[in-house]
């Protein structure tokens, strides 16, 4: 019973992390897409293309966006694996 509760908490936590990182990443993507310069420069090397609208990001902005997307993928996979393997929310 105690292990089942632990797996429930773990699944809920990873789901919250996945949802939070996804929404934050999406919001940041949209903010960058409409507030960054459309011309590349020496410090803006990474292109961000949103429906044909291309802007250029700095290394830090690119790293932040990539990290949030990676965090979403990893935490979503962990949540799905916990749900499928441990089934903490089954009624048994």
C-alpha positions in Angstrom: 0.0 0.0 0.0 2.8 2.4 0.9 4.6 1.7 -2.4 1.4 2.3 -4.4 1.1 5.7 -2.7 4.8 6.5 -3.6 4.2 5.6 -7.2 1.0 7.8 -7.3 3.0 10.7 -6.0 5.8 10.1 -8.5 3.4 9.9 -11.4 1.6 13.1 -10.4 4.9 14.9 -9.8 6.3 14.0 -13.2 3.0 14.9 -14.9 3.1 18.3 -13.3 6.7 18.8 -14.3 5.9 17.7 -17.9 2.8 20.0 -18.2 4.7 23.0 -16.6 7.8 22.7 -18.8 5.6 22.3 -21.9 3.5 25.4 -21.2 6.5 27.4 -20.2 8.4 26.3 -23.3 5.5 27.1 -25.5 5.0 30.5 -24.0 8.7 31.3 -24.2 8.7 30.1 -27.9 5.8 32.5 -28.7 7.5 35.3 -26.8 10.7 34.8 -28.7 9.0 34.4 -32.0 7.4 37.9 -31.8 10.0 39.9 -29.8 13.4 38.9 -31.2 15.1 40.4 -34.3 14.5 39.0 -37.7 18.1 39.5 -38.8 21.1 37.3 -37.6 24.0 39.0 -35.9 27.2 37.9 -34.3 25.5 37.0 -31.0 22.2 35.8 -32.5 23.1 32.6 -34.2 20.1 30.2 -33.7 17.1 30.5 -36.0 13.6 30.0 -34.6 11.0 29.5 -37.3 7.4 29.9 -36.4 5.0 29.4 -39.4 7.5 31.1 -41.7 8.4 33.9 -39.3 12.1 33.5 -38.6 13.8 35.2 -35.7 17.3 34.7 -34.3 18.1 33.7 -30.7 21.2 34.0 -28.6 23.0 30.9 -27.2 21.3 31.4 -23.8 17.8 31.7 -25.2 18.3 28.7 -27.5 19.7 26.6 -24.6 16.7 27.6 -22.3 14.1 26.7 -24.9 15.8 23.4 -25.8 16.2 22.5 -22.1 12.5 23.1 -21.5 11.5 20.9 -24.4 13.9 18.2 -23.3 12.5 18.3 -19.8 9.0 18.0 -21.1 9.9 14.9 -23.2 11.8 13.2 -20.4 9.3 13.8 -17.7 6.3 12.8 -19.9 8.1 9.5 -20.8 8.8 8.8 -17.1 5.1 9.5 -16.2 3.9 7.2 -18.9 6.3 4.4 -17.9 5.2 4.7 -14.3 1.6 4.5 -15.3 2.0 1.5 -17.6 4.4 -0.5 -15.5 3.3 0.2 -11.9 -0.4 1.1 -12.5 -0.7 3.2 -9.3 -4.2 4.4 -10.0 -5.8 1.0 -10.7 -8.5 0.0 -8.2 -6.8 -3.3 -7.2 
